């Protein structure tokens, strides 16, 4: 299917592609002439990441009003459905391999690549998820479970999965821990049915030191890990804590126990990719370096709801802090919950986590505030009250010190507004 050449596009506003808000871009976009602009979206929508990217593109298209989007929901290895003579205006695509890259470059239209893969020799502008940050969030989450043994399971034939694995392993290495990686020539655990038996995966899981935190990508691999643990009578999360590399709400809840996952903020990837394409269709220069959108946080569910801490008093202290994430507690409250002196608890806590009780309280409260800012429309004072900070002023001070931005700026950054 080819389109006829569209009318000349009217001047477009300069869109921001950094981490600042896009409110001015939206206001300018609403003033655009209603003349149609034809945009092709070629993204694999078989997973939640791709579907969320498309949602983000759709939101920007609604703001503009003049975009006519043609969506081709394709597999990662499917041929490009556009001929070199395609007469549209711009393309947003997941460039997953060199074949796709060469086919798209032949079209000679503005193109934005949203793929996580880094194709050698490819110079297309790229805007995608910051997987380095996502891997660090995953490592931090499992470390905060008190775990000291870690493993990674993924579809290694995909370059982006290899990159994700490498970043996760590196984050753990910097924290002083090794990470075992599942690599089997016998099977690839590529079945969509999580109940399919996987002998090699079973043997690998059984051989891991316990308790262990397993990070798996994509989400159906994480589901397969949980299913295999059930078959081999390994308790999740007590023996094997499982974390998915993406936050697919449907797949994560269709698992027993429900899976924790990293919220990658892929809807904002789509929105920002549309903003960037709009700039390119205006004739603006393409960015020289890739643009990365930070993930939001780890969405914790039962699959990682555990504390692998040998010290019972420290484990109790951590549990108390997490149970009171919404209350303005202090170190004295934590000490009263255990049968130790403050000095004894502080020393033993630092020995396990290499940080103070006060730092842990702030960290838990901050994570709670970030979750409320990202997932609700609560006002900043209500967020402060619901995350143990007590006042919006105290919340703002901690946010500025730890995140380098104000709470309302963090919310805008997460939502791409």
N, C-alpha and C positions, 0 to 999 in steps of 0.2 A: 504493500500500500504506500503510495506517494502522494504528497500534497502539492497543490499548485503554489507557486511563489506568493507569499503573503504581501500585503501592502507594506510600504516603507514604515518602519517603526517610528513612533514619535520619540523625542528625547526622553530618556529615563533618568530617574534620580540616582545619585551616587549612593550605593548601598554599603553598609558597614559589614565587614566579615570578621571583625575581631570579637573579643569577648564582651564588648560593650553592648548596650541595648539597641534594638532595631525599630524603636518607636518612630523616629524621624523617617526611616525607610518606609514604614507602613503608611504614614501620612502622605508621603510623596507618591507612593504606589497608587493610592486611591485616586489621584488626580490624573492618572494615565488615560490616554484616549482609549475608548472601547474597541479600537481596531484589534483584530485577533492576532495573537502571537502563538505560533505552533511549536510546542515543546514535546519532545519524545522522552519518556522515562523508561529506561531499560534496567530494571532492578529485579533480582531474584526475590520473590515474595513468598517463598516456601517456608521462611522462618520469620519470627517476630521482628528481628532486626530490620529486614528488608521492608516488611509491612509498615513499621514505624517510620522508616525513611520516606516511604510514599505518603504517609499521613502528613508529615512535615512539609513535603512539596505541595500537597493539596491545600494546606493552610495558607501558604504563600500565594498560590494561584488564586485562592478566593479573595485575598487582599488586593491583588492586582486587578482581577476582574476581566482582564483581556487575554489571559492565558488559556489556550486550548491544549489540554494535556492528553497525549496518546500514551497509554500505559501498556507495556509489553511485559507480562509476568513470565519470565523465562527462567530456565535452569542455568546454573553457572557455566555449563559447557555447551549451551545451545548456540547456534550461529546467530550473528547479528541480523535482525530482520529488516534492516534499512540498506538500500542501495547507495552507491557513492553519489548518485544524482539526486538523492533525497532533497526536497525543496523546503524543508521546515526551517526554523530559526535557531534552535538550540537543543542540546541533549544533556540529560543527566543520566549517567550509567554506572553500573558496577562493572568495572573493567577487571575481570578476574583472571585473564590470561593474555598471552601475546596475540593469539588469534583475534580476540575481541578488540584489542588495542589497535591492531593494524586495520581492521575493518572500519572502525570508527574514525581513525585518522584520515582515511580516504574520503570521508564525507566532507571534510573541510568546513565544519560548522563549529560554533562555540560549544565546547564540551566540558562538563565537570564530572570527574571521576569520584565516586563515593566508596569505592572498594578499599578494604583494609590492605589488600595485597599491594606490594610494591613491585611492579613489573619492570624489569631491567630495561633501560633505554627509553622508557616512556616519559614524555614531557607534558602530558595532559595535566591541567590543573586538578589537584586532588584535595578533597575536603572529606574527612572521615572521622571515625571514633579514635580517641586517644587511647590506644590499647596498652601503651606503656603505663599510663595512669590506672587503667582498669586492672592490669596485672598486679600493680602495687596495692590497690584496694583489696584484691583477693588475698594476697599474701598477708596483709595486715589483719584482715578479718580472721583468717585461720590462726594466725599467731595470737590474736587476742582471745581465742578459744583455749589458750594454754597449751596448744599442740607443739610438739617438737619433731614430729615426723610428717613428711609431706610427699605428695605424688601428683603427677599430672597425666591426664588421659585425654587424647584428642585425635582428630582426623588429620594425621601428619602429612598426607599427600597435598594438602592445601597450604600454600606459603603463609597465609595470614595466621593459620593455626600454629605453624612452626614459630612464627614471630611472637605470638601470644605466649606460647610455651617458654620460649627463650627469656622473655621479660619476667615471667613468673619465677622461673628458676633463678634468674639474676637477682630479683628482689629478695628471695629467700637466702641466697648466698651472702648478700650484703648483711643480712640479719644473723649470719653465722650458722645457717642450716643447709643441708643437702636436700635434693628433691629427686625422687625416682620417677622415670617417665615410662609410660606403657608404650612399647613398640613391639608389635607382633606381626610376623609375616604369615601367621596361620589364619588370622582373621582381622578385620578392620572395625568390628562392632558398628557396621554401617546400617544395620537393619533399623527400620522405623519402629518395629515392634519391640518394646523394651523387655518382653518376656522370652525372646529368642535366646537360647542357651549360648553362652560364650565361654568355652572351656579355657582358652588362653587367658582371658580376663579373670576368670575365677582363680586360676593358679597364681596369677600376678597379685590379686588382692589378698589371697591367703598368705602369700609370702611377705607382704609388707609388715614392718614393725607396727605395733598397735600401742595406743590409739594413733590414727593417722588422718590427716586432712587431705582429701583428694579434690583437686580442681579439674573440672572437665569442660570441654568445649567441642561441639555446640551442646545445646541443652539436652537433646535426645541422647547424647553420650552420657551425660550426668544421670539421666533416668536409667540408662542401661547399667551404670555402675550400681545404683541403688537396687535395681532388680537382681543383679548378680550377687550382691551382698545378701539379699534375702534368700536366694537359692543356696548359698554356701553358709547360711546361718551366722553371718557377721552382722552385728547390731549396728544400725544407723540411728543416731550419730555416735553412740557410746564407743564403738570400736573404729568405725569409719565415718568421719564427717565429710559430707559431699557438698561441694559448691559448684553451681553452674556458671559458665562464663558469660551468660546473657540472662536477662530477666524476661523470660517468656511466661507471662502470668498463667496462661492456660496449661502449658506443659508442666510448669513447676507445681501447680496445684493438682494436676492429674498424676500424682506420684505419691507413694506412701513410704516414708513420711514426705510431706511437701518440701520441695527443694528451695534452698537459698540461691539467689542469683545476683549477678552484678548488673545494675540498671545502667545501660550504656548511653542513654540520652540520644538514641538514634533518631527520634522524631526531630530533634533540633538539628541533627546532621542534615536531614532532608530540607528543613527550612533554610538553613544557612547555605546549603548547596544551591537552592533556588535563588537566594539573594546574590550569590556569586555569579551564577549563570546570567542573571539580569544585568549585572555589570558588564560581563563579557559581551552580551548582545548589544550593549551600548557602545561597544568599541573600546572599553577600558582595558588596561593591561592586566594580564593574568598574574597572579602572585607567583613569585619565584620559588617559594617553599610551600610544602603541603600545609593545610590548615587543619588543626586537630580540635575536636570538640570533647571536652572532659566528660567522663561518666559522672553519674549522680552519686551513687553510693551502693553498698551491698544491701539488698533486701533480705534480711535474715528470716529464715523459717526453721522448721523443726530439724531439717537435715544437718544443720550445724549448731543446733541448740544444745551445747554441751560445754563443760569445763574440764579439760584434761589436765588437772592440777593435782599433784600428789599431796600438797599441803592442804589439809582440810580447812584450816582457819583462813588461809588465803582464798581458797575456792569460795568459802562462805562470804568473805568480804566482797569478792567480785560479784557474786550473785546478788548480794544486798544492794550494791551500787546500781546494777542493771535493773533490778526490780523497782528502784526508786529513781529511774531516769527522768521522770516527770516532776520530781519533788526537789526543792532547794536544800538538799542534805549537805553536810560537811563531814570532815574527817572524824570529828567526835562522834557523830551518829554511827559511822561505820565501826569505830572502835567499840562502841557500846553493844554492837551486835555480835561480837566475838568475846572469848574469854582470855584475851591477851592485853597487855599494856600497849599503849600507843607506840612506844619505841620498838617493842617486839614485833608488832604487826607491820610497822613501816619497814623494818629491816627484812623481814621475810617476804613482804610484798615486792620490795625492790629486787630481791634475789630472783624472784620468778619473772617479773615483768620489766625490770630495769627502768622503773619510773615510780614516782611517789603516789600515795593514795590520792592526794589532792589533784595531781595530774590526771589520774584515771577518772575521777569524778568529773573534771572539766571535759575530758574526752567524751565520756558517755553522754553528758548533757549536750555537748556540741553536736554529736551525731544525731541525737534526738531532735535538736533544733533544725538541723539540715534536712532531716526527713520531713518535718512539718512544713518547712518552707518549700520543699520540692513537691510535696504531695497534697497540700491543702491551700486554701485561700485565706487562712487565718491572718489576722492583722499581726504586726510585729509584737505589740504588747502581749497578745494572747499566746503567740509562739513562745515568748520569753517565759510566761507563766507556766506553759505546758511543757517546758523543757528544763525546769529546775533552776532557771536563772533569776527568777523573781522580778526583774525589771528589764525593760528594753535597753536601758543605758548599759547595764552590765553585759547583756547579750551582745550589744554592739562592740563593747570593748574587747570581749573575748574573740568575737568574729574578726575584728580588725587585726588583732594580734596573731591569731592562728591561721586565718584564711586570706588576710590582706585585702579584705573588702567588707562592706557593710552588709547586714542581713538582706536588705531589699535589693542590693546589687547581686548577691548570691542567687536570690529567687529569679531575678531577671536573667542572669547568666544561664541558669538551668533551663528556663523556658524559652530562651532565645528572644527575649523581648527588650 
